[in-house]
Amino acid sequence: MYESKIRTALWWAYDIPGNIGWILYFAGFGRFLAKPGFLAHPAAGVLLALPALLMLIGILELVSERIRGLDRILPAVRFWRGFGALTGGGLLGAVLSAVTMYSNRSTANAILMLVGGVLCFVFAGLIALSFKKQK
């Protein structure tokens, strides 16, 4: 089991920019997929979908935890599936977005995904760091 004793105000201070992060990533990814030249680079779309999938897994896990009332005490599996997937997805999204920017494909969308990935990684990671393994 993992438990966080983080103050509610600090939780919200981390949660809001973290949520903005995955929303920005999804917006940039959606715009990337909607771009007419997307089919010319389907491998890029598949790679950029991986962080989105990880973030989605994390979001769904954290929402289900909230519904079950597991507020700040989580079994290890739920902790890693929630915060681990969300933090990992943010990091992977930031890295792949930076590579996409470097390759000069869909730069505006890559910037959205990069900013979103960084926000998600940093702020989901900060909440995750507030959890300590119980003895």
PyMOL commands that set and color helices and strands:
alter all, ss='L'
color gray80, all
select helices_A, chain A and resi 8-34+36-40+42-67+76-102+107-129
alter helices_A, ss='H'
color red, helices_A
select strands_A, chain A and resi 2-4+73-74+131-133
alter strands_A, ss='S'
color yellow, strands_A
deselect
rebuild
show_as cartoon
